[in-house]
Amino acid sequence: MSDHLLSMDEMKKVDDYLDRGFKVRYVYENLSGMFVEFERQEEVCLQILTAEARKYIAEKLQEQTLL
């Protein structure tokens, strides 16, 4: 899968979780990528591999903290 398609897929997953009412609870990075923990009633962890999707989750996290 090309980097662009992978980025789009990761951003869609982020939007899907946020649209279903999940909130970003915790974000951490290591050599395997960025891991984003979403929380609602249950907890879900999503691995982000691409730089574009990492920037996107940072924007969404800023929006969440402003609300």
Gaussian input, Z-matrix of N, CA and C with variables (Angstrom, degrees):
# hf/3-21g

backbone

0 1
 N
 C     1     B1
 C     2     B2     1     A1
 N     3     B3     2     A2     1     D1
 C     4     B4     3     A3     2     D2
 C     5     B5     4     A4     3     D3
 N     6     B6     5     A5     4     D4
 C     7     B7     6     A6     5     D5
 C     8     B8     7     A7     6     D6
 N     9     B9     8     A8     7     D7
 C    10    B10     9     A9     8     D8
 C    11    B11    10    A10     9     D9
 N    12    B12    11    A11    10    D10
 C    13    B13    12    A12    11    D11
 C    14    B14    13    A13    12    D12
 N    15    B15    14    A14    13    D13
 C    16    B16    15    A15    14    D14
 C    17    B17    16    A16    15    D15
 N    18    B18    17    A17    16    D16
 C    19    B19    18    A18    17    D17
 C    20    B20    19    A19    18    D18
 N    21    B21    20    A20    19    D19
 C    22    B22    21    A21    20    D20
 C    23    B23    22    A22    21    D21
 N    24    B24    23    A23    22    D22
 C    25    B25    24    A24    23    D23
 C    26    B26    25    A25    24    D24
 N    27    B27    26    A26    25    D25
 C    28    B28    27    A27    26    D26
 C    29    B29    28    A28    27    D27
 N    30    B30    29    A29    28    D28
 C    31    B31    30    A30    29    D29
 C    32    B32    31    A31    30    D30
 N    33    B33    32    A32    31    D31
 C    34    B34    33    A33    32    D32
 C    35    B35    34    A34    33    D33
 N    36    B36    35    A35    34    D34
 C    37    B37    36    A36    35    D35
 C    38    B38    37    A37    36    D36
 N    39    B39    38    A38    37    D37
 C    40    B40    39    A39    38    D38
 C    41    B41    40    A40    39    D39
 N    42    B42    41    A41    40    D40
 C    43    B43    42    A42    41    D41
 C    44    B44    43    A43    42    D42
 N    45    B45    44    A44    43    D43
 C    46    B46    45    A45    44    D44
 C    47    B47    46    A46    45    D45
 N    48    B48    47    A47    46    D46
 C    49    B49    48    A48    47    D47
 C    50    B50    49    A49    48    D48
 N    51    B51    50    A50    49    D49
 C    52    B52    51    A51    50    D50
 C    53    B53    52    A52    51    D51
 N    54    B54    53    A53    52    D52
 C    55    B55    54    A54    53    D53
 C    56    B56    55    A55    54    D54
 N    57    B57    56    A56    55    D55
 C    58    B58    57    A57    56    D56
 C    59    B59    58    A58    57    D57
 N    60    B60    59    A59    58    D58
 C    61    B61    60    A60    59    D59
 C    62    B62    61    A61    60    D60
 N    63    B63    62    A62    61    D61
 C    64    B64    63    A63    62    D62
 C    65    B65    64    A64    63    D63
 N    66    B66    65    A65    64    D64
 C    67    B67    66    A66    65    D65
 C    68    B68    67    A67    66    D66
 N    69    B69    68    A68    67    D67
 C    70    B70    69    A69    68    D68
 C    71    B71    70    A70    69    D69
 N    72    B72    71    A71    70    D70
 C    73    B73    72    A72    71    D71
 C    74    B74    73    A73    72    D72
 N    75    B75    74    A74    73    D73
 C    76    B76    75    A75    74    D74
 C    77    B77    76    A76    75    D75
 N    78    B78    77    A77    76    D76
 C    79    B79    78    A78    77    D77
 C    80    B80    79    A79    78    D78
 N    81    B81    80    A80    79    D79
 C    82    B82    81    A81    80    D80
 C    83    B83    82    A82    81    D81
 N    84    B84    83    A83    82    D82
 C    85    B85    84    A84    83    D83
 C    86    B86    85    A85    84    D84
 N    87    B87    86    A86    85    D85
 C    88    B88    87    A87    86    D86
 C    89    B89    88    A88    87    D87
 N    90    B90    89    A89    88    D88
 C    91    B91    90    A90    89    D89
 C    92    B92    91    A91    90    D90
 N    93    B93    92    A92    91    D91
 C    94    B94    93    A93    92    D92
 C    95    B95    94    A94    93    D93
 N    96    B96    95    A95    94    D94
 C    97    B97    96    A96    95    D95
 C    98    B98    97    A97    96    D96
 N    99    B99    98    A98    97    D97
 C   100   B100    99    A99    98    D98
 C   101   B101   100   A100    99    D99
 N   102   B102   101   A101   100   D100
 C   103   B103   102   A102   101   D101
 C   104   B104   103   A103   102   D102
 N   105   B105   104   A104   103   D103
 C   106   B106   105   A105   104   D104
 C   107   B107   106   A106   105   D105
 N   108   B108   107   A107   106   D106
 C   109   B109   108   A108   107   D107
 C   110   B110   109   A109   108   D108
 N   111   B111   110   A110   109   D109
 C   112   B112   111   A111   110   D110
 C   113   B113   112   A112   111   D111
 N   114   B114   113   A113   112   D112
 C   115   B115   114   A114   113   D113
 C   116   B116   115   A115   114   D114
 N   117   B117   116   A116   115   D115
 C   118   B118   117   A117   116   D116
 C   119   B119   118   A118   117   D117
 N   120   B120   119   A119   118   D118
 C   121   B121   120   A120   119   D119
 C   122   B122   121   A121   120   D120
 N   123   B123   122   A122   121   D121
 C   124   B124   123   A123   122   D122
 C   125   B125   124   A124   123   D123
 N   126   B126   125   A125   124   D124
 C   127   B127   126   A126   125   D125
 C   128   B128   127   A127   126   D126
 N   129   B129   128   A128   127   D127
 C   130   B130   129   A129   128   D128
 C   131   B131   130   A130   129   D129
 N   132   B132   131   A131   130   D130
 C   133   B133   132   A132   131   D131
 C   134   B134   133   A133   132   D132
 N   135   B135   134   A134   133   D133
 C   136   B136   135   A135   134   D134
 C   137   B137   136   A136   135   D135
 N   138   B138   137   A137   136   D136
 C   139   B139   138   A138   137   D137
 C   140   B140   139   A139   138   D138
 N   141   B141   140   A140   139   D139
 C   142   B142   141   A141   140   D140
 C   143   B143   142   A142   141   D141
 N   144   B144   143   A143   142   D142
 C   145   B145   144   A144   143   D143
 C   146   B146   145   A145   144   D144
 N   147   B147   146   A146   145   D145
 C   148   B148   147   A147   146   D146
 C   149   B149   148   A148   147   D147
 N   150   B150   149   A149   148   D148
 C   151   B151   150   A150   149   D149
 C   152   B152   151   A151   150   D150
 N   153   B153   152   A152   151   D151
 C   154   B154   153   A153   152   D152
 C   155   B155   154   A154   153   D153
 N   156   B156   155   A155   154   D154
 C   157   B157   156   A156   155   D155
 C   158   B158   157   A157   156   D156
 N   159   B159   158   A158   157   D157
 C   160   B160   159   A159   158   D158
 C   161   B161   160   A160   159   D159
 N   162   B162   161   A161   160   D160
 C   163   B163   162   A162   161   D161
 C   164   B164   163   A163   162   D162
 N   165   B165   164   A164   163   D163
 C   166   B166   165   A165   164   D164
 C   167   B167   166   A166   165   D165
 N   168   B168   167   A167   166   D166
 C   169   B169   168   A168   167   D167
 C   170   B170   169   A169   168   D168
 N   171   B171   170   A170   169   D169
 C   172   B172   171   A171   170   D170
 C   173   B173   172   A172   171   D171
 N   174   B174   173   A173   172   D172
 C   175   B175   174   A174   173   D173
 C   176   B176   175   A175   174   D174
 N   177   B177   176   A176   175   D175
 C   178   B178   177   A177   176   D176
 C   179   B179   178   A178   177   D177
 N   180   B180   179   A179   178   D178
 C   181   B181   180   A180   179   D179
 C   182   B182   181   A181   180   D180
 N   183   B183   182   A182   181   D181
 C   184   B184   183   A183   182   D182
 C   185   B185   184   A184   183   D183
 N   186   B186   185   A185   184   D184
 C   187   B187   186   A186   185   D185
 C   188   B188   187   A187   186   D186
 N   189   B189   188   A188   187   D187
 C   190   B190   189   A189   188   D188
 C   191   B191   190   A190   189   D189
 N   192   B192   191   A191   190   D190
 C   193   B193   192   A192   191   D191
 C   194   B194   193   A193   192   D192
 N   195   B195   194   A194   193   D193
 C   196   B196   195   A195   194   D194
 C   197   B197   196   A196   195   D195
 N   198   B198   197   A197   196   D196
 C   199   B199   198   A198   197   D197
 C   200   B200   199   A199   198   D198

   B1=1.4516
   B2=1.5308
   B3=1.3105
   B4=1.4656
   B5=1.5242
   B6=1.3316
   B7=1.4656
   B8=1.5233
   B9=1.3316
   B10=1.4663
   B11=1.5293
   B12=1.3182
   B13=1.4683
   B14=1.5186
   B15=1.3258
   B16=1.4602
   B17=1.5263
   B18=1.3363
   B19=1.4694
   B20=1.5203
   B21=1.3217
   B22=1.4661
   B23=1.5232
   B24=1.3192
   B25=1.4613
   B26=1.5279
   B27=1.3334
   B28=1.4598
   B29=1.5288
   B30=1.3305
   B31=1.4673
   B32=1.5272
   B33=1.3341
   B34=1.4660
   B35=1.5283
   B36=1.3356
   B37=1.4654
   B38=1.5259
   B39=1.3332
   B40=1.4684
   B41=1.5210
   B42=1.3314
   B43=1.4672
   B44=1.5211
   B45=1.3260
   B46=1.4652
   B47=1.5285
   B48=1.3305
   B49=1.4635
   B50=1.5280
   B51=1.3297
   B52=1.4633
   B53=1.5278
   B54=1.3313
   B55=1.4655
   B56=1.5259
   B57=1.3310
   B58=1.4690
   B59=1.5215
   B60=1.3348
   B61=1.4563
   B62=1.5134
   B63=1.3150
   B64=1.4607
   B65=1.5246
   B66=1.3068
   B67=1.4632
   B68=1.5242
   B69=1.3197
   B70=1.4607
   B71=1.5140
   B72=1.3093
   B73=1.4542
   B74=1.5160
   B75=1.3253
   B76=1.4585
   B77=1.5252
   B78=1.3299
   B79=1.4618
   B80=1.5229
   B81=1.3148
   B82=1.4631
   B83=1.5207
   B84=1.3347
   B85=1.4570
   B86=1.5216
   B87=1.3194
   B88=1.4549
   B89=1.5216
   B90=1.3032
   B91=1.4607
   B92=1.5273
   B93=1.3073
   B94=1.4664
   B95=1.5178
   B96=1.3212
   B97=1.4581
   B98=1.5112
   B99=1.3129
   B100=1.4641
   B101=1.5245
   B102=1.3049
   B103=1.4556
   B104=1.5187
   B105=1.3269
   B106=1.4571
   B107=1.5190
   B108=1.3201
   B109=1.4613
   B110=1.5208
   B111=1.3235
   B112=1.4566
   B113=1.5156
   B114=1.3209
   B115=1.4594
   B116=1.5252
   B117=1.2802
   B118=1.4591
   B119=1.5090
   B120=1.3035
   B121=1.4585
   B122=1.5205
   B123=1.3243
   B124=1.4581
   B125=1.5277
   B126=1.3094
   B127=1.4617
   B128=1.5201
   B129=1.3331
   B130=1.4551
   B131=1.5214
   B132=1.3295
   B133=1.4655
   B134=1.5274
   B135=1.3230
   B136=1.4601
   B137=1.5201
   B138=1.3331
   B139=1.4611
   B140=1.5209
   B141=1.3249
   B142=1.4566
   B143=1.5251
   B144=1.3290
   B145=1.4581
   B146=1.5258
   B147=1.3201
   B148=1.4633
   B149=1.5236
   B150=1.3350
   B151=1.4628
   B152=1.5278
   B153=1.3235
   B154=1.4682
   B155=1.5259
   B156=1.3094
   B157=1.4645
   B158=1.5238
   B159=1.3294
   B160=1.4700
   B161=1.5221
   B162=1.3238
   B163=1.4717
   B164=1.5284
   B165=1.3214
   B166=1.4588
   B167=1.5281
   B168=1.3316
   B169=1.4664
   B170=1.5195
   B171=1.3299
   B172=1.4662
   B173=1.5289
   B174=1.3334
   B175=1.4645
   B176=1.5255
   B177=1.3153
   B178=1.4669
   B179=1.5260
   B180=1.3141
   B181=1.4572
   B182=1.5262
   B183=1.3240
   B184=1.4637
   B185=1.5238
   B186=1.3287
   B187=1.4655
   B188=1.5235
   B189=1.3241
   B190=1.4654
   B191=1.5190
   B192=1.3277
   B193=1.4637
   B194=1.5170
   B195=1.3308
   B196=1.4585
   B197=1.5203
   B198=1.3195
   B199=1.4718
   B200=1.5016
   A1=107.37
   A2=116.86
   A3=119.97
   A4=110.58
   A5=115.58
   A6=120.23
   A7=111.57
   A8=116.11
   A9=119.16
   A10=110.95
   A11=116.39
   A12=119.53
   A13=111.36
   A14=116.73
   A15=120.52
   A16=110.47
   A17=116.67
   A18=120.85
   A19=110.98
   A20=116.31
   A21=120.49
   A22=110.76
   A23=117.28
   A24=121.76
   A25=110.87
   A26=117.03
   A27=120.53
   A28=111.16
   A29=117.02
   A30=120.03
   A31=110.90
   A32=117.06
   A33=120.45
   A34=110.58
   A35=117.26
   A36=120.41
   A37=110.90
   A38=116.74
   A39=120.87
   A40=109.54
   A41=116.91
   A42=120.67
   A43=111.74
   A44=117.20
   A45=120.57
   A46=111.15
   A47=116.85
   A48=119.86
   A49=111.21
   A50=117.15
   A51=120.01
   A52=111.25
   A53=117.09
   A54=120.98
   A55=112.13
   A56=116.95
   A57=120.70
   A58=112.44
   A59=117.09
   A60=120.20
   A61=115.53
   A62=117.82
   A63=120.52
   A64=109.50
   A65=116.65
   A66=123.75
   A67=108.05
   A68=116.21
   A69=120.26
   A70=107.79
   A71=116.26
   A72=121.00
   A73=112.17
   A74=116.46
   A75=120.13
   A76=108.65
   A77=116.42
   A78=122.29
   A79=107.96
   A80=116.71
   A81=119.76
   A82=109.46
   A83=115.55
   A84=121.51
   A85=110.25
   A86=114.62
   A87=121.72
   A88=107.46
   A89=118.04
   A90=120.73
   A91=113.12
   A92=117.62
   A93=121.79
   A94=112.96
   A95=118.18
   A96=121.40
   A97=111.74
   A98=115.16
   A99=122.52
   A100=108.21
   A101=115.60
   A102=120.74
   A103=108.11
   A104=116.13
   A105=122.29
   A106=107.71
   A107=115.80
   A108=120.39
   A109=108.39
   A110=114.91
   A111=122.30
   A112=107.96
   A113=116.08
   A114=120.01
   A115=109.42
   A116=115.60
   A117=124.63
   A118=103.53
   A119=119.41
   A120=120.24
   A121=109.24
   A122=115.89
   A123=120.94
   A124=108.54
   A125=116.19
   A126=121.53
   A127=109.50
   A128=116.80
   A129=122.92
   A130=108.02
   A131=117.06
   A132=121.32
   A133=108.47
   A134=116.46
   A135=122.94
   A136=108.66
   A137=117.10
   A138=120.99
   A139=108.80
   A140=116.49
   A141=123.36
   A142=107.62
   A143=117.25
   A144=121.23
   A145=113.91
   A146=118.44
   A147=120.66
   A148=112.14
   A149=115.00
   A150=120.91
   A151=111.34
   A152=117.30
   A153=120.24
   A154=111.39
   A155=117.06
   A156=120.56
   A157=110.78
   A158=117.55
   A159=120.53
   A160=110.36
   A161=116.59
   A162=119.95
   A163=110.22
   A164=115.75
   A165=121.07
   A166=111.30
   A167=117.14
   A168=119.63
   A169=110.13
   A170=118.44
   A171=121.01
   A172=110.52
   A173=117.13
   A174=121.03
   A175=110.87
   A176=116.45
   A177=120.66
   A178=111.13
   A179=117.04
   A180=120.96
   A181=110.37
   A182=117.40
   A183=120.54
   A184=110.72
   A185=117.45
   A186=121.16
   A187=110.44
   A188=116.91
   A189=121.26
   A190=110.88
   A191=118.01
   A192=120.16
   A193=111.72
   A194=117.87
   A195=120.80
   A196=112.43
   A197=117.61
   A198=120.94
   A199=112.05
   D1=136.18
   D2=-179.92
   D3=-69.86
   D4=159.22
   D5=-179.98
   D6=-58.77
   D7=-38.70
   D8=-179.45
   D9=-63.56
   D10=-46.03
   D11=-179.93
   D12=-65.93
   D13=-37.75
   D14=177.57
   D15=-64.46
   D16=-42.04
   D17=177.13
   D18=-60.82
   D19=-46.35
   D20=-179.78
   D21=-61.65
   D22=-40.69
   D23=179.03
   D24=-64.11
   D25=-43.78
   D26=179.54
   D27=-65.55
   D28=-41.48
   D29=179.18
   D30=-65.61
   D31=-36.71
   D32=177.41
   D33=-64.04
   D34=-40.60
   D35=178.16
   D36=-62.94
   D37=-41.49
   D38=177.52
   D39=-60.42
   D40=-48.84
   D41=179.44
   D42=-60.69
   D43=-39.93
   D44=179.60
   D45=-59.86
   D46=-45.67
   D47=178.97
   D48=-64.54
   D49=-44.35
   D50=-178.84
   D51=-65.96
   D52=-38.45
   D53=178.69
   D54=-66.36
   D55=-27.55
   D56=178.88
   D57=-86.10
   D58=6.22
   D59=174.50
   D60=96.14
   D61=5.37
   D62=177.11
   D63=-73.71
   D64=150.44
   D65=175.08
   D66=-118.58
   D67=146.40
   D68=175.65
   D69=-71.55
   D70=123.90
   D71=-178.78
   D72=-101.68
   D73=-40.15
   D74=-173.31
   D75=-155.04
   D76=140.64
   D77=177.90
   D78=-130.66
   D79=132.39
   D80=174.75
   D81=-145.99
   D82=154.24
   D83=-178.32
   D84=-125.12
   D85=149.92
   D86=170.48
   D87=-148.85
   D88=-167.44
   D89=-177.47
   D90=-68.08
   D91=-13.89
   D92=179.42
   D93=-91.56
   D94=-3.16
   D95=179.77
   D96=126.01
   D97=-166.74
   D98=178.04
   D99=-99.51
   D100=138.02
   D101=176.91
   D102=-116.49
   D103=128.56
   D104=-178.55
   D105=-117.52
   D106=122.56
   D107=176.78
   D108=-98.58
   D109=122.81
   D110=177.00
   D111=-102.64
   D112=149.11
   D113=-177.92
   D114=-138.37
   D115=136.02
   D116=168.69
   D117=-138.06
   D118=-110.64
   D119=170.69
   D120=-87.14
   D121=-30.26
   D122=174.89
   D123=-114.99
   D124=169.10
   D125=-178.78
   D126=-111.94
   D127=137.41
   D128=-179.78
   D129=-130.92
   D130=138.49
   D131=178.08
   D132=-115.05
   D133=129.72
   D134=-178.88
   D135=-119.93
   D136=129.82
   D137=177.71
   D138=-92.05
   D139=129.60
   D140=179.09
   D141=-110.81
   D142=123.72
   D143=-175.83
   D144=-105.07
   D145=-28.82
   D146=-172.45
   D147=-96.13
   D148=150.78
   D149=-179.63
   D150=-64.48
   D151=-39.85
   D152=-179.63
   D153=-62.35
   D154=-41.83
   D155=179.38
   D156=-69.91
   D157=-31.66
   D158=176.21
   D159=-65.22
   D160=-42.83
   D161=176.87
   D162=-62.97
   D163=-40.04
   D164=-178.81
   D165=-63.07
   D166=-44.63
   D167=179.91
   D168=-66.78
   D169=-32.50
   D170=176.61
   D171=-64.32
   D172=-41.34
   D173=176.61
   D174=-63.09
   D175=-44.78
   D176=-179.54
   D177=-64.99
   D178=-36.13
   D179=178.13
   D180=-66.59
   D181=-39.45
   D182=176.25
   D183=-63.61
   D184=-42.55
   D185=177.27
   D186=-60.39
   D187=-42.57
   D188=-178.45
   D189=-63.43
   D190=-39.18
   D191=-177.90
   D192=-75.38
   D193=-22.60
   D194=178.35
   D195=-79.38
   D196=-22.57
   D197=-177.72
   D198=-78.95

